[in-house]
Amino acid sequence: MAEKEKYEVIVVIVNEGHSDKVMDAARDAGARGGTITHARGSGTKEIEKRYGIAITPQKEMLYILVNEKIRDSVMDAVNKAAGLDTMGQGIVFALPVNNVSGIKIDQ
């Protein structure tokens, strides 16, 4: 019996207007696409003072489903394109996915 493929969802939170950079980097690293939603951050002036970064309240959240084999390369590419040290000020993390249905993923 063939081993079942394992998938993870990469979640990216970036300042509004930076989702194209994220998706371009993710695709270049092997991802096929993603879902983008709009969100609002709840950062405070205290965070700005402590960490020396401006908090932009308008955010975009991206959900990118990938085979676990390419998770690290996609996360690294996204971090380089729109991570905390960029104008996107992105946060990137991954979560395991127990089951996938309704899509075909050839990765």
N, CA, C and O atoms as a GROMACS GRO file, in nm:
protein
  428
    1MET      N    1   0.084  -0.118   0.000
    1MET     CA    2   0.000   0.000   0.000
    1MET      C    3   0.089   0.125   0.000
    1MET      O    4   0.183   0.134   0.079
    2ALA      N    5   0.059   0.220  -0.087
    2ALA     CA    6   0.139   0.342  -0.098
    2ALA      C    7   0.118   0.431   0.024
    2ALA      O    8   0.009   0.439   0.081
    3GLU      N    9   0.227   0.497   0.062
    3GLU     CA   10   0.218   0.588   0.176
    3GLU      C   11   0.138   0.712   0.136
    3GLU      O   12   0.158   0.767   0.028
    4LYS      N   13   0.050   0.755   0.224
    4LYS     CA   14  -0.033   0.871   0.198
    4LYS      C   15   0.053   0.998   0.202
    4LYS      O   16   0.134   1.016   0.293
    5GLU      N   17   0.035   1.086   0.103
    5GLU     CA   18   0.108   1.213   0.101
    5GLU      C   19   0.066   1.298   0.220
    5GLU      O   20  -0.049   1.294   0.263
    6LYS      N   21   0.160   1.375   0.272
    6LYS     CA   22   0.132   1.465   0.384
    6LYS      C   23   0.139   1.608   0.336
    6LYS      O   24   0.226   1.646   0.258
    7TYR      N   25   0.044   1.689   0.385
    7TYR     CA   26   0.034   1.828   0.345
    7TYR      C   27   0.037   1.920   0.466
    7TYR      O   28   0.006   1.879   0.578
    8GLU      N   29   0.074   2.044   0.440
    8GLU     CA   30   0.071   2.146   0.543
    8GLU      C   31   0.015   2.273   0.481
    8GLU      O   32   0.026   2.294   0.361
    9VAL      N   33  -0.045   2.356   0.565
    9VAL     CA   34  -0.090   2.486   0.519
    9VAL      C   35   0.008   2.589   0.574
    9VAL      O   36   0.032   2.596   0.695
   10ILE      N   37   0.061   2.668   0.484
   10ILE     CA   38   0.150   2.778   0.523
   10ILE      C   39   0.061   2.901   0.537
   10ILE      O   40  -0.013   2.936   0.445
   11VAL      N   41   0.070   2.966   0.651
   11VAL     CA   42  -0.007   3.087   0.677
   11VAL      C   43   0.090   3.204   0.678
   11VAL      O   44   0.193   3.200   0.745
   12VAL      N   45   0.056   3.307   0.603
   12VAL     CA   46   0.141   3.425   0.593
   12VAL      C   47   0.055   3.548   0.626
   12VAL      O   48  -0.054   3.564   0.571
   13ILE      N   49   0.105   3.632   0.715
   13ILE     CA   50   0.037   3.756   0.749
   13ILE      C   51   0.130   3.869   0.710
   13ILE      O   52   0.241   3.881   0.763
   14VAL      N   53   0.086   3.953   0.615
   14VAL     CA   54   0.169   4.064   0.566
   14VAL      C   55   0.090   4.194   0.565
   14VAL      O   56  -0.033   4.194   0.570
   15ASN      N   57   0.163   4.305   0.558
   15ASN     CA   58   0.098   4.434   0.541
   15ASN      C   59   0.022   4.434   0.410
   15ASN      O   60   0.062   4.371   0.312
   16GLU      N   61  -0.088   4.507   0.408
   16GLU     CA   62  -0.171   4.516   0.289
   16GLU      C   63  -0.088   4.560   0.168
   16GLU      O   64  -0.005   4.651   0.178
   17GLY      N   65  -0.111   4.495   0.055
   17GLY     CA   66  -0.041   4.530  -0.068
   17GLY      C   67   0.081   4.445  -0.098
   17GLY      O   68   0.147   4.466  -0.200
   18HIS      N   69   0.112   4.350  -0.012
   18HIS     CA   70   0.232   4.268  -0.032
   18HIS      C   71   0.202   4.122  -0.066
   18HIS      O   72   0.293   4.040  -0.074
   19SER      N   73   0.076   4.090  -0.087
   19SER     CA   74   0.041   3.950  -0.113
   19SER      C   75   0.093   3.901  -0.248
   19SER      O   76   0.123   3.782  -0.263
   20ASP      N   77   0.104   3.989  -0.347
   20ASP     CA   78   0.158   3.946  -0.477
   20ASP      C   79   0.303   3.899  -0.464
   20ASP      O   80   0.342   3.801  -0.526
   21LYS      N   81   0.383   3.970  -0.383
   21LYS     CA   82   0.522   3.930  -0.360
   21LYS      C   83   0.526   3.791  -0.296
   21LYS      O   84   0.609   3.707  -0.332
   22VAL      N   85   0.437   3.769  -0.200
   22VAL     CA   86   0.431   3.640  -0.131
   22VAL      C   87   0.397   3.529  -0.229
   22VAL      O   88   0.464   3.426  -0.232
   23MET      N   89   0.292   3.549  -0.309
   23MET     CA   90   0.249   3.443  -0.400
   23MET      C   91   0.353   3.419  -0.510
   23MET      O   92   0.373   3.304  -0.550
   24ASP      N   93   0.418   3.523  -0.560
   24ASP     CA   94   0.523   3.504  -0.660
   24ASP      C   95   0.636   3.419  -0.603
   24ASP      O   96   0.683   3.326  -0.669
   25ALA      N   97   0.679   3.451  -0.481
   25ALA     CA   98   0.787   3.374  -0.417
   25ALA      C   99   0.744   3.230  -0.391
   25ALA      O  100   0.821   3.137  -0.413
   26ALA      N  101   0.621   3.211  -0.344
   26ALA     CA  102   0.570   3.077  -0.315
   26ALA      C  103   0.563   2.993  -0.443
   26ALA      O  104   0.602   2.876  -0.442
   27ARG      N  105   0.514   3.051  -0.550
   27ARG     CA  106   0.506   2.977  -0.677
   27ARG      C  107   0.646   2.942  -0.729
   27ARG      O  108   0.669   2.831  -0.778
   28ASP      N  109   0.739   3.036  -0.718
   28ASP     CA  110   0.877   3.009  -0.762
   28ASP      C  111   0.938   2.893  -0.684
   28ASP      O  112   1.026   2.823  -0.734
   29ALA      N  113   0.890   2.872  -0.560
   29ALA     CA  114   0.942   2.763  -0.475
   29ALA      C  115   0.861   2.634  -0.488
   29ALA      O  116   0.889   2.536  -0.420
   30GLY      N  117   0.760   2.634  -0.576
   30GLY     CA  118   0.687   2.510  -0.601
   30GLY      C  119   0.541   2.508  -0.562
   30GLY      O  120   0.471   2.413  -0.596
   31ALA      N  121   0.492   2.609  -0.492
   31ALA     CA  122   0.350   2.613  -0.457
   31ALA      C  123   0.267   2.641  -0.582
   31ALA      O  124   0.316   2.703  -0.677
   32ARG      N  125   0.144   2.595  -0.582
   32ARG     CA  126   0.059   2.614  -0.700
   32ARG      C  127  -0.034   2.732  -0.688
   32ARG      O  128  -0.080   2.784  -0.790
   33GLY      N  129  -0.064   2.776  -0.569
   33GLY     CA  130  -0.156   2.888  -0.551
   33GLY      C  131  -0.188   2.904  -0.405
   33GLY      O  132  -0.131   2.836  -0.319
   34GLY      N  133  -0.280   2.992  -0.376
   34GLY     CA  134  -0.318   3.016  -0.238
   34GLY      C  135  -0.446   3.096  -0.230
   34GLY      O  136  -0.504   3.134  -0.332
   35THR      N  137  -0.489   3.120  -0.110
   35THR     CA  138  -0.609   3.198  -0.084
   35THR      C  139  -0.569   3.320  -0.002
   35THR      O  140  -0.493   3.309   0.094
   36ILE      N  141  -0.620   3.436  -0.041
   36ILE     CA  142  -0.588   3.562   0.026
   36ILE      C  143  -0.714   3.618   0.090
   36ILE      O  144  -0.819   3.627   0.027
   37THR      N  145  -0.702   3.656   0.218
   37THR     CA  146  -0.812   3.723   0.286
   37THR      C  147  -0.760   3.853   0.345
   37THR      O  148  -0.640   3.869   0.369
   38HIS      N  149  -0.850   3.945   0.368
   38HIS     CA  150  -0.813   4.073   0.430
   38HIS      C  151  -0.836   4.064   0.580
   38HIS      O  152  -0.932   4.002   0.626
   39ALA      N  153  -0.747   4.128   0.654
   39ALA     CA  154  -0.756   4.123   0.801
   39ALA      C  155  -0.710   4.257   0.857
   39ALA      O  156  -0.661   4.344   0.785
   40ARG      N  157  -0.727   4.271   0.987
   40ARG     CA  158  -0.684   4.393   1.055
   40ARG      C  159  -0.603   4.353   1.177
   40ARG      O  160  -0.650   4.277   1.261
   41GLY      N  161  -0.482   4.405   1.186
   41GLY     CA  162  -0.395   4.376   1.300
   41GLY      C  163  -0.434   4.457   1.422
   41GLY      O  164  -0.505   4.558   1.412
   42SER      N  165  -0.387   4.412   1.537
   42SER     CA  166  -0.422   4.482   1.662
   42SER      C  167  -0.297   4.530   1.735
   42SER      O  168  -0.296   4.537   1.858
   43GLY      N  169  -0.192   4.563   1.661
   43GLY     CA  170  -0.068   4.612   1.722
   43GLY      C  171  -0.089   4.744   1.794
   43GLY      O  172  -0.182   4.818   1.764
   44THR      N  173  -0.003   4.772   1.889
   44THR     CA  174  -0.014   4.895   1.967
   44THR      C  175   0.112   4.978   1.955
   44THR      O  176   0.213   4.931   1.903
   45LYS      N  177   0.105   5.100   2.002
   45LYS     CA  178   0.222   5.188   2.003
   45LYS      C  179   0.336   5.129   2.086
   45LYS      O  180   0.453   5.149   2.055
   46GLU      N  181   0.302   5.055   2.192
   46GLU     CA  182   0.404   4.992   2.277
   46GLU      C  183   0.489   4.894   2.196
   46GLU      O  184   0.611   4.888   2.212
   47ILE      N  185   0.424   4.818   2.109
   47ILE     CA  186   0.497   4.723   2.024
   47ILE      C  187   0.589   4.799   1.930
   47ILE      O  188   0.703   4.759   1.908
   48GLU      N  189   0.539   4.910   1.875
   48GLU     CA  190   0.622   4.991   1.786
   48GLU      C  191   0.747   5.040   1.858
   48GLU      O  192   0.857   5.036   1.803
   49LYS      N  193   0.730   5.088   1.981
   49LYS     CA  194   0.844   5.137   2.058
   49LYS      C  195   0.941   5.025   2.093
   49LYS      O  196   1.062   5.039   2.074
   50ARG      N  197   0.889   4.914   2.142
   50ARG     CA  198   0.973   4.804   2.188
   50ARG      C  199   1.055   4.741   2.077
   50ARG      O  200   1.174   4.714   2.094
   51TYR      N  201   0.991   4.717   1.962
   51TYR     CA  202   1.059   4.645   1.854
   51TYR      C  203   1.107   4.734   1.741
   51TYR      O  204   1.175   4.687   1.649
   52GLY      N  205   1.074   4.862   1.745
   52GLY     CA  206   1.122   4.955   1.644
   52GLY      C  207   1.061   4.935   1.507
   52GLY      O  208   1.122   4.970   1.406
   53ILE      N  209   0.941   4.880   1.502
   53ILE     CA  210   0.874   4.862   1.373
   53ILE      C  211   0.738   4.929   1.379
   53ILE      O  212   0.671   4.930   1.483
   54ALA      N  213   0.698   4.985   1.267
   54ALA     CA  214   0.566   5.046   1.260
   54ALA      C  215   0.461   4.937   1.237
   54ALA      O  216   0.481   4.847   1.156
   55ILE      N  217   0.353   4.946   1.308
   55ILE     CA  218   0.245   4.848   1.294
   55ILE      C  219   0.140   4.904   1.199
   55ILE      O  220   0.077   5.005   1.227
   56THR      N  221   0.122   4.838   1.086
   56THR     CA  222   0.020   4.876   0.989
   56THR      C  223  -0.103   4.791   1.018
   56THR      O  224  -0.096   4.668   1.010
   57PRO      N  225  -0.215   4.854   1.050
   57PRO     CA  226  -0.331   4.774   1.090
   57PRO      C  227  -0.392   4.689   0.978
   57PRO      O  228  -0.443   4.580   1.005
   58GLN      N  229  -0.387   4.735   0.853
   58GLN     CA  230  -0.448   4.659   0.744
   58GLN      C  231  -0.352   4.549   0.699
   58GLN      O  232  -0.238   4.576   0.660
   59LYS      N  233  -0.400   4.426   0.705
   59LYS     CA  234  -0.317   4.309   0.673
   59LYS      C  235  -0.382   4.225   0.564
   59LYS      O  236  -0.500   4.241   0.533
   60GLU      N  237  -0.303   4.137   0.508
   60GLU     CA  238  -0.351   4.033   0.418
   60GLU      C  239  -0.302   3.900   0.475
   60GLU      O  240  -0.186   3.888   0.515
   61MET      N  241  -0.390   3.803   0.477
   61MET     CA  242  -0.352   3.669   0.523
   61MET      C  243  -0.360   3.575   0.403
   61MET      O  244  -0.456   3.576   0.327
   62LEU      N  245  -0.255   3.496   0.388
   62LEU     CA  246  -0.249   3.401   0.278
   62LEU      C  247  -0.242   3.260   0.333
   62LEU      O  248  -0.171   3.234   0.430
   63TYR      N  249  -0.316   3.171   0.270
   63TYR     CA  250  -0.318   3.030   0.308
   63TYR      C  251  -0.271   2.952   0.186
   63TYR      O  252  -0.336   2.954   0.081
   64ILE      N  253  -0.158   2.883   0.201
   64ILE     CA  254  -0.097   2.813   0.089
   64ILE      C  255  -0.081   2.666   0.126
   64ILE      O  256  -0.002   2.632   0.215
   65LEU      N  257  -0.155   2.579   0.059
   65LEU     CA  258  -0.150   2.435   0.087
   65LEU      C  259  -0.038   2.373   0.004
   65LEU      O  260  -0.036   2.386  -0.119
   66VAL      N  261   0.056   2.305   0.072
   66VAL     CA  262   0.169   2.244   0.002
   66VAL      C  263   0.197   2.105   0.056
   66VAL      O  264   0.159   2.070   0.168
   67ASN      N  265   0.263   2.026  -0.027
   67ASN     CA  266   0.314   1.898   0.019
   67ASN      C  267   0.422   1.928   0.122
   67ASN      O  268   0.500   2.022   0.104
   68GLU      N  269   0.429   1.851   0.228
   68GLU     CA  270   0.526   1.879   0.334
   68GLU      C  271   0.670   1.879   0.283
   68GLU      O  272   0.758   1.939   0.344
   69LYS      N  273   0.695   1.811   0.171
   69LYS     CA  274   0.831   1.803   0.116
   69LYS      C  275   0.883   1.939   0.069
   69LYS      O  276   1.004   1.961   0.068
   70ILE      N  277   0.793   2.031   0.032
   70ILE     CA  278   0.838   2.161  -0.016
   70ILE      C  279   0.808   2.274   0.084
   70ILE      O  280   0.833   2.391   0.055
   71ARG      N  281   0.755   2.238   0.200
   71ARG     CA  282   0.718   2.339   0.300
   71ARG      C  283   0.832   2.434   0.332
   71ARG      O  284   0.815   2.555   0.325
   72ASP      N  285   0.948   2.381   0.366
   72ASP     CA  286   1.059   2.466   0.408
   72ASP      C  287   1.107   2.559   0.298
   72ASP      O  288   1.137   2.676   0.323
   73SER      N  289   1.114   2.509   0.175
   73SER     CA  290   1.160   2.595   0.065
   73SER      C  291   1.060   2.706   0.036
   73SER      O  292   1.099   2.818   0.004
   74VAL      N  293   0.931   2.675   0.046
   74VAL     CA  294   0.828   2.778   0.025
   74VAL      C  295   0.835   2.882   0.137
   74VAL      O  296   0.829   3.002   0.111
   75MET      N  297   0.846   2.836   0.261
   75MET     CA  298   0.853   2.929   0.373
   75MET      C  299   0.977   3.018   0.364
   75MET      O  300   0.969   3.138   0.390
   76ASP      N  301   1.090   2.961   0.327
   76ASP     CA  302   1.213   3.040   0.313
   76ASP      C  303   1.198   3.146   0.203
   76ASP      O  304   1.237   3.261   0.222
   77ALA      N  305   1.140   3.107   0.090
   77ALA     CA  306   1.121   3.202  -0.021
   77ALA      C  307   1.027   3.315   0.018
   77ALA      O  308   1.053   3.432  -0.013
   78VAL      N  309   0.918   3.280   0.086
   78VAL     CA  310   0.822   3.382   0.131
   78VAL      C  311   0.888   3.476   0.231
   78VAL      O  312   0.868   3.597   0.225
   79ASN      N  313   0.964   3.420   0.323
   79ASN     CA  314   1.030   3.502   0.425
   79ASN      C  315   1.129   3.600   0.362
   79ASN      O  316   1.139   3.715   0.405
   80LYS      N  317   1.202   3.556   0.261
   80LYS     CA  318   1.297   3.644   0.192
   80LYS      C  319   1.224   3.755   0.118
   80LYS      O  320   1.270   3.869   0.114
   81ALA      N  321   1.110   3.722   0.057
   81ALA     CA  322   1.036   3.820  -0.023
   81ALA      C  323   0.957   3.920   0.061
   81ALA      O  324   0.945   4.036   0.023
   82ALA      N  325   0.902   3.875   0.174
   82ALA     CA  326   0.810   3.962   0.249
   82ALA      C  327   0.815   3.939   0.399
   82ALA      O  328   0.715   3.960   0.468
   83GLY      N  329   0.929   3.897   0.452
   83GLY     CA  330   0.943   3.871   0.595
   83GLY      C  331   0.949   3.997   0.679
   83GLY      O  332   0.930   4.108   0.629
   84LEU      N  333   0.976   3.980   0.807
   84LEU     CA  334   0.978   4.093   0.901
   84LEU      C  335   1.078   4.202   0.864
   84LEU      O  336   1.057   4.319   0.896
   85ASP      N  337   1.186   4.166   0.796
   85ASP     CA  338   1.288   4.264   0.760
   85ASP      C  339   1.258   4.336   0.629
   85ASP      O  340   1.345   4.405   0.575
   86THR      N  341   1.137   4.321   0.577
   86THR     CA  342   1.098   4.385   0.452
   86THR      C  343   0.980   4.479   0.479
   86THR      O  344   0.929   4.486   0.590
   87MET      N  345   0.938   4.551   0.377
   87MET     CA  346   0.822   4.640   0.390
   87MET      C  347   0.694   4.560   0.417
   87MET      O  348   0.599   4.613   0.474
   88GLY      N  349   0.692   4.434   0.376
   88GLY     CA  350   0.575   4.350   0.402
   88GLY      C  351   0.559   4.313   0.548
   88GLY      O  352   0.449   4.283   0.593
   89GLN      N  353   0.669   4.316   0.623
   89GLN     CA  354   0.672   4.280   0.765
   89GLN      C  355   0.594   4.152   0.792
   89GLN      O  356   0.513   4.145   0.885
   90GLY      N  357   0.620   4.050   0.710
   90GLY     CA  358   0.544   3.926   0.716
   90GLY      C  359   0.584   3.832   0.827
   90GLY      O  360   0.700   3.824   0.868
   91ILE      N  361   0.485   3.760   0.873
   91ILE     CA  362   0.502   3.650   0.968
   91ILE      C  363   0.458   3.525   0.894
   91ILE      O  364   0.352   3.523   0.831
   92VAL      N  365   0.539   3.420   0.900
   92VAL     CA  366   0.512   3.297   0.827
   92VAL      C  367   0.516   3.179   0.923
   92VAL      O  368   0.610   3.166   1.001
   93PHE      N  369   0.412   3.093   0.918
   93PHE     CA  370   0.415   2.970   0.996
   93PHE      C  371   0.337   2.862   0.922
   93PHE      O  372   0.259   2.892   0.832
   94ALA      N  373   0.358   2.738   0.961
   94ALA     CA  374   0.293   2.625   0.895
   94ALA      C  375   0.219   2.540   0.998
   94ALA      O  376   0.260   2.529   1.113
   95LEU      N  377   0.111   2.481   0.952
   95LEU     CA  378   0.030   2.391   1.036
   95LEU      C  379   0.006   2.261   0.959
   95LEU      O  380  -0.015   2.264   0.838
   96PRO      N  381   0.008   2.148   1.029
   96PRO     CA  382  -0.020   2.022   0.960
   96PRO      C  383  -0.166   2.013   0.919
   96PRO      O  384  -0.255   2.068   0.984
   97VAL      N  385  -0.189   1.943   0.809
   97VAL     CA  386  -0.324   1.920   0.758
   97VAL      C  387  -0.351   1.771   0.766
   97VAL      O  388  -0.275   1.691   0.711
   98ASN      N  389  -0.457   1.732   0.833
   98ASN     CA  390  -0.487   1.590   0.850
   98ASN      C  391  -0.544   1.524   0.726
   98ASN      O  392  -0.508   1.411   0.694
   99ASN      N  393  -0.631   1.592   0.655
   99ASN     CA  394  -0.694   1.536   0.536
   99ASN      C  395  -0.711   1.643   0.429
   99ASN      O  396  -0.732   1.760   0.459
  100VAL      N  397  -0.700   1.600   0.303
  100VAL     CA  398  -0.722   1.690   0.189
  100VAL      C  399  -0.822   1.624   0.098
  100VAL      O  400  -0.809   1.506   0.064
  101SER      N  401  -0.923   1.700   0.058
  101SER     CA  402  -1.025   1.647  -0.032
  101SER      C  403  -1.070   1.756  -0.128
  101SER      O  404  -1.072   1.874  -0.093
  102GLY      N  405  -1.105   1.717  -0.249
  102GLY     CA  406  -1.163   1.812  -0.343
  102GLY      C  407  -1.062   1.884  -0.431
  102GLY      O  408  -1.102   1.966  -0.513
  103ILE      N  409  -0.936   1.857  -0.416
  103ILE     CA  410  -0.835   1.918  -0.503
  103ILE      C  411  -0.732   1.814  -0.541
  103ILE      O  412  -0.715   1.713  -0.472
  104LYS      N  413  -0.664   1.839  -0.651
  104LYS     CA  414  -0.556   1.749  -0.691
  104LYS      C  415  -0.426   1.826  -0.679
  104LYS      O  416  -0.410   1.933  -0.737
  105ILE      N  417  -0.333   1.770  -0.603
  105ILE     CA  418  -0.204   1.835  -0.584
  105ILE      C  419  -0.096   1.741  -0.635
  105ILE      O  420  -0.078   1.630  -0.584
  106ASP      N  421  -0.022   1.786  -0.738
  106ASP     CA  422   0.088   1.707  -0.795
  106ASP      C  423   0.219   1.770  -0.757
  106ASP      O  424   0.281   1.838  -0.839
  107GLN      N  425   0.263   1.751  -0.636
  107GLN     CA  426   0.390   1.811  -0.592
  107GLN      C  427   0.485   1.702  -0.550
  107GLN      O  428   0.597   1.730  -0.508
   0.00000   0.00000   0.00000
